[in-house]
């Protein structure tokens, strides 16, 4: 402030206008770089020097004792397009709307002007004597000639429009009726404005709802924790009253699912005494060792979906899937007897209970979903709570007491890789699998076949006439989204082509996004309407293990995974012996890590000659 020339400082000090003062300082900085003289940038250099009306002088003297806002309301404002003056800003704005047919409130709101843009527009209009019609024309052709630093300099001394709060103008403009607010807009532009305002209000409402849901989750988590602690206190108090010291230890193993269990297995009396002596230390270490991390926000919708009973009923009733896991563990008991097993994504606990029955010494059953509460009850009901330890949390975060010998998991999704759950299996393998340990299932393959089912043509043609209306845009999205459905085996017209083999012992996260060559051989002449993918699952990891496998092929017994169908935009006529050669690319969607983006680039070949091309993108979500 000391560096400001006294002339400029005094001029600004005598004006009760924060906005103009900021403008002057900005111009001073600009002037310093361009070596402009003080006379050039003086905010009063171009002011009208005519003597003031004595009445105006008297009125100004009366305003001295009023506060700033009252002075603003009592002073006179000048129209931007004519000499008309009114007391206060609102009357002059109404004057411009009625007489000059332009709503400056709407202009500022429509153009999303900040304080500086508003100042420039007002000064430009006054300096250039631009008419209201010309301002409207400039706005419509998207020209902004007032965006020049020269128009920061006030064109009118004590211009009330520069001292008024533009933000208040914008708020009032938004609340006005659409006709008044958009008087210079066409009907289409008025409608667009209404849509924009409605979208903004909807966005604010959605954000408020999201905050409320987050608060509700936190309250629910707190209530669950309090209930768990209350139940624990009641159980222990009852045991102490009965004088059953042994019951306390048993109750501790049967508490809510977030609690830890004691080590299991054959224990001698000496071991029990040692365990009793170190019980306090173990409790402290266990608390440090495992934290559920509840509640979490990231991925919550995904995990919450697995808290529904219906999805687990569907998977358990898939006898092909469930019996394959059971048969492999029961018929390869040597792989599990006396071993420590980790079940990644345990769900209801069915695989953990298979492992326990197969002879496992200890099974860690881990799941982030709240289905673990039911899993805990299932384990207790089947008297396997001394072997199976249920833990609520993501496998990437939980802490186990030791390395494990075996990892089992039913991680497969539609198109095998949908949901990206194998990422978690890889993380568990790298962190917890002991040297020489095994992951089951051991190997999986992905396959592609061609179809001539005309139901897919009918599916696309449906959008041409929906109760008398055309919906062509829906056809585009119908093509974009891969369809998970059961394929008629009689419609398969090619040999299966394997395009991906996944080894659970060595696969990395990077392997799950890939580009692979593919060649599909046609075995029947027809009009091909779609391609379909399925996967095969092999449990054994070596020849000395008894192999159990299952397939999701249309010709195999049905599974809940079905097949993933990619409808062709333009069906192609194929002959027996033709081949579809090219590549398939699979990657995770950028905005949804558990969903997939599939790109197919194929050429129809016959005797070395290219007949047609297929190039389509699909989403699995």
N, C-alpha and C positions, 0 to 999 in steps of 0.2 A: 504493500500500500504506500510506503514511503516513496517508492520510485515513481508513482503516478504523478504527472505534472499537476501543479496546484490548480490550474485552470480547469482541467478535466475533473479533478477530485471535487472541487467546489460545485461544479455543474451537476455532477451526479448526486452529491450529498443533498442538494437542494430539491431533488426530485424524489418523490416517495414511490419509486417504481423499481422493484427488484429485477424485473425482466429486462428493462432498458439498461440497467447498470451492467448486467451480465453481457448484453450485446456490445456495450461500449468496450468492456474489457477484452472480449474476443476480437473486436476490430483493432484494438490497440496492438494485440499480439500479431495480427495479420499485417498491420501497418509497419511493425518493426522489421519484418522480413522483406517488405517491398519498398522500404524507405519512404513511406508516405508521410507527408507533413501533418502536424497536428491540426492544421486548419482543414485539411481534406477529410479527416475522420471525426471531427467534432460533431457530436450528435445534434448540434443546434445550427450547423452551418447553413442548412437550407431551409430553416424555419421561416415562416412568414413573420416579418418584423413589424407588421402593422400594429398600432397601439390597441390595447385591449379596451373593450367596452367597460365603462365605470361600474356597471351593474355586475359584470363578471368578476371584477376585482373585489367588489364588496362580498360577493358570494364566496370567493376563494378565501377571504379573510375569516369568514364564518366557519369554513371547513377545517381550520387549523386545529380547533379543539376536539374534533371528532377522531375516532380511531380509523385505521386504514380502510377496513371493509366498509365502514359507514361513508367515508369520503368517496369511495368508488361508487357506491349506490347513489350518492347525492350529486356527483359531477355529471357533466354533459358528455355524451358520446356523439361522434360525427359519423354519418353514413359513409360507406366506402365508395358510393357511386354518385352522390349528390351532396349539396351543402346541408341537408337536413340534420338537425341536432335534436337529441332527446335526453332526458335525465335518466342516466343508467344505461346499461348495455342491452338488457332484454328488449326494451322498447325499440331500440334502433335495429336490432336483429329482426323483430317482427316487421318493422318498416321495410327492410330490404326484401323480406319474403313477400309482402303484399304489393309493394310498389314496383320493385325491380324483378320480382318473380324468381328469386334465388334464395334458398335456405342455406345460409353459411354454416349453421350447425351441422346440417347434413353433409355439406362439402367436407368439413374437417373430419367427421366420423367416417365418411365414405372413403376418403383418401388416407385414413389412419395417420393423420398428421401429429407430429410431436410439437413441443413448444416452439422450436426454431422454425419449423416449416410454416406454422401458423403466423409467426411474426413476418416471415418473408412474404407470404401471400398478401397480408394486409398492406405492408409497405409497398409491394409491387403494384397493387391495385391503385393505391393513392398516387404514387410517383408517376405512373404511366397513364393515369386517367382511364384505365381499362373499364369497359362496360360490363354489366352482369352477363349479358349475352356472350361476350367474348370469353369470359371466365368459363362459362358452361361449355363453349366450343373447345377450349383448351383441354378441359377435363375429359371430354368425350374422345378427343384424338390423342389423349395421353401425353400431352405436352406440358412441361412444367418450367416455363421461362422464369418463374420467380426463384428458382433454386440457384441463386447467384449471391455470393457473400455481400454484394453491394446493398442488397435489400434487407440486411440486418439493421441498417441505419434507419431510424424512425423518420417517416416522411411528415409526420404531424406532431407538433409539440404536445406533450401530455396526452397522447392518444390512448383513450380509455380501452379500446379494443386490444391493445398490447398489454394492458395491465390486468385484464380480466383473466381468470383461470380457465384456460382452454379445456382442461380435463372435465370441469363442470359442464361446459358446453356439450362435450361429447356424450356425457351421461344423460343430459336432458334430451339430446337429439335421439338417443336410442329409445327413450321412453315415449317420444311423440308418435302419433299415428303414422303409418307408412306413407300416406299421401302427402302429409306435411313434411315429413322427413326427406322424402325423395322427390320433391317437386320438380327437379330438373332431370330426373331419370325416366327412361322408357318403362312401360309396364313390365317387360322382361327383366330389366335391371332391378326394378322394385321387388319383383318376385325373388330374384337371386339374393337381394339384400335380406329379405325375410328369412330365406332358407339359411343364410349364413348366421344370422342372429339366433335362429332356432338351434342350429348345430352347436353354437357356442354354449347356449344354455344347457343343452343335452350333455355336452362334455363336462360342464361343471357339476351337473347332477350325477353323472357316472363317477366322477372323482370323489364326490361326497359319499356315494354308496360304497365305493371301494374302501374308503377310510372306515366306514361303519362296519363293513365285513371284517376288516383287519382287527378292529377293536373287539368284535364279537368272538373272533378266534382266540384272542388273548384271554378274554374273560372265560371262555370255555376251557382253555388249557389250565387256567388258575383253578377253576372249579374242580376239574378232574384231579389235579394234584392234591387239593385239599381233601377231596373225598378219599383218595388213596391213603393219605396220612391218617385220616380219621379211622378208616377200616383197620389199618395196621395197629393203631393204638388200642382199639377195641379188642382185636384178636389177642394181642400180647397181654392185655389186662385180664382177659378171661382165663388165659393159660396160667398166669401167676396166681390168680385166685384159686384155681383148682389144684395148685401145687404141682403142675405137670411141667417140669423144666424141659423135658424132651419135646413137649408139644411146641415150645417156642421155636426150637430149631426147625421143626417140620413146618410150622406156619410161615417162617421166614422164607422157606423154599416155595411156598404157595401163595406169595403175595401178588400184588398187581404186576402186570407184565414188565414194568420198567425196572423192577428190582433185580438184583443179582442173586445167583444161586451158589451154593457151596460146590466145591469140586465133587465129582461123583466117581463111582467105581468101588471096588472092594476096599474097605478100610478096617484096619485092625483096631483093637481097643487103645493101643498105644498111640496110633495115629489120631484117634478121636480125642484123646487127652491133649495131644499137641495142638490139635485144631482148636480145642476149647480155650487153651491158654492164649493162643494168638488171635482169638476171634475179634478183639477190638482192633488190632492192627489190620486184620483183613478187611474189616468194614471200612476203615479209613482209606485203605489202598483201593478198594473197589469203587468208592465214591469218586476218587480221582481218575480211576481207570475208565469209567464209562459214563458218558453224559448223553442223554437222548437228544439234546439240542432242540427240544420242543418249546415253542412252536417255530416252524420255519415257513417262509413265504414262497421261496423259489420252488417250482415244480409241485406246489401243493395241489393244484387241480388234478394232476396226473395221479398222485398218490391217493387223493381222496376218492377217485373213481374206483380204486381197488378196495375201498372200505365197504362197497356194496356187496351184499350177499349174492345177488343174482349172477354177477360175473364169475364168482367162485363156483357157484352151482353149475354153470355152463362148462367150466373147465374140468370140474370133477366128473361130470356126466359124460365128458369126452373119454370114453373107455379106451380108445386107441392110444391116446396120450398117457392117461393115468396108469393103465396096465403095463405099458412099456417101461415106465420108471420103476414100478413095483417089481416086475419080472426081472429086470436087469439087476436090481439090488438083491433080491431073494436068490437068484441063480448065480450070483457072484459074491457070496457072503464073505469069502476070503478077503475081498477088497475093503470090507467094512468092519470086520470083527476086530474089536479092540482099538479102533481108529477114532480120531477126532474129525468130525465132519462139519462143514459150513454149508448151510442151505441159504442161498442168496435169493431174497424175495420169497419168503416161506409161505405167504398167504395163510391158508387155514392150518398149515403145519403138516400136510399129508406126506410130503417127501421126507420131512424130518422124522416122522413116525415110521415110515418105511425103513429109513436108515437105522433107527433105533432097534427095530425088530430084526434087522439084518445083522445086528451084533455090535453097532458102534458104541464106543465107550462114552463119548460126549458129542452132542450135536448142538451147534450154535444155529438157531433159527432166527434170521434177521429180516425185518421188513419195516419200511418207513410208514406204510399205511396203518391205520388204526384197526385193521383186521387182526393185528397181533393180539388184541385183547381176546378175540374169539379163539385164536390159535392157542393161547395160554390155557383157556378153559378146555379146549379139546385135548391138550397134552395131559392136564390134570385128570380129566375124566377117564383117560385110557392108562392112568397110572405110569406115565413115562416122564413125570416131572423131575425125576432124579437123573435122567439122562439128557433130556432136551432142555436147553436154556433159550428162552425166547427173548429177543432184544428188539426194542422199538428204535429204529434209526436207519439212516442210509449206510450201506456197507462201506462206503468210502470214509465214513466218519467214526464208526463204532470202534472200540478198543477191545480186543480179545485177550485172554490170559496167555494164549500160546499160539503157535503156528498150527495149521490144520493139515491133515493127510489127504483129505478128499473135499472137493467142492462140487456140490450138486445144485442145479438150478434149472427151472423151467422158464427160460428167458425169451423164448422165441415169440415173435410177433407176426402180424400179417406181412407177407413178402419177406418173411424171416427177420428182417432188420428193423421193421417199424417198432417204435417205442425206444430204440437205442438202449435196451436194458443190458445188452451184452457188454456195453461200456463198463457197467458196474461189476460184471463178472470178471472182466480183465483187471479192474482195479483191485478186486479181492484176491485174484490169483497173484498179482505182483506183490501185494502187501502181506498176505497171510498164508499162502501155500508153501508148505515145507519142501525142501529139495526132494525130488522123487515123487512128489504128490501128483494127484490126477484130478482132472476136471471132466465131469460127465454132464450131458452127452459129449462124446469125444470129437465127432466130425459131422458136418452138415454140408449139404450141397444145394445149390439153387438152380432151377431148371426152367426152360421156356418152351412153350408149345404153341401151335397155330390152331385157330378155330374157324368153323364155317357156320356158326349158329346165327341165324338171321334175326334172332330176338334182339340183337344189339342194333341192327338197322331199325327195327321197330322202336327201340328205345330212343334213338335219335330223332326219328320221324315224328315222335309224339309231340315234340315242341312246335311242329308246323301248324297244329290245330288243337289248341287247348280250350275246349268249350267255345269254339268259334273265334279264338284269338291266336295270333302268331307270337311265339316267344323264341325267336332265333338266338337271342343272346344266351338263353339257358342251354342251348345245344353246345355252345362253345365250352361252358363250364362242365357240362356232362362229359365231354370228351377229355377235358383236362384232368378230371378226378378219376383215378383208377378205381375200379369196382371190385369189392371183395364179395364174391358170390360162389355158389357151387356150379361147376361146369358139367354139362352133360358129356360123359365120356364118348358117346357116339359122334360128337361134334369135333373131336380132335382129329386133325388132318395132317399132322407132322410127327416125326420122331422127336422125343424130348432132347433138348440141347442144354447141356450143363455149362453155365457161364460163371459159376463161383463155387469154390470149395473152401470151407472154413474149418481150420483145425483149432479146437478150443484150447489146446496146450500151448500154442505159439502165436496165435492171432494177436494183432495190435489194434488199437483204436483207429490208426491210420488205414488199416486194411478194410475198415467198414465203409469207407468212401472210395469208390474204385471206378475204373473204366476197363471194360473187358471185351475181347472179341467174341463174336457169337456166330454160329452157322446152323440154321434150322432147315432140315431136309423135309420137303413135302412128300407125303406118301399116298395122297389121293387128290385127284383133280376136283376143283371146287372154286367157289368164291369165298376167299378168306375175309372174315369180318373183324377178327380180333386176335390178339395174342394173350396168353395167360402164363402166369408163373406160379410155381409151387416149390416146396423144399422137401428134402429127405433127411431123416435124422438117424445117425448111427451112434450107439452108445459106446461100444468097445473101443479101446485105444491100443490094443495089441492082440495078436492071434491067440494068446493063451486065455483070453477072456471069452466067456460065452456071449456071442453077439446078439443083441436085441436091437431092432430098428423099426421104424415106421415111415410111411410116405404120405404126403398130402396130395398125391397125384389124383386126378379125377377118376382113374381106374382103381384106386385103392379105397378101403373103407373110409368113410367121411370123418373129418376132424373139424373142430371149431375154427381152425385156421382157414378152411375152404381153399379157394384159389384167388389170386389177384389178377383181374382182367384189364387189359389195355385195349380199348376199342379203337379201331382204325378210323381215321377221318374219312378216308376213301377206300372202300373195300377193293381188293385186287383179285383178279382171276389167276389161279395158279394151276399148274399141271403136275402130275406125278413126276418126281425127279427134280423139280425146281428147288432152288435153295434161296433162303433169305440170309444174306451175309452182311456183316457190318459190326457195330459195336453197341454196347449198352453202358450207360454211365449212371451211377447211383451216388447221390450226395445228400447230406442233411440239409433241410431247409434253413435258411439263414435266420429267420424269425421264429423258428419252432424246432428246437434241436431234436425232438423225438419224432418229427415227421420227415418224409423223404421226398426227394425230387428225382425222377427217373427220366432219362433222355434216351430215346431209341433212334438210331440212324442205321437203316437197313437198305439193301439193294436186292431186288428180285432178279436172280440169275437163272438163265436156261442155256445150257451148252456153251457157257462162257460169255453169253451175251446179256447185257443189262436190259431188263424190260421195264422196270418201274422202281420208284424209291419210296421209302417210308421214313419220315422225319417228324417225330412228335415228342412233346414234353408231357409228363404226367406228374400229378401230386398224389402222394399217399398220406392222408391226414385224417 
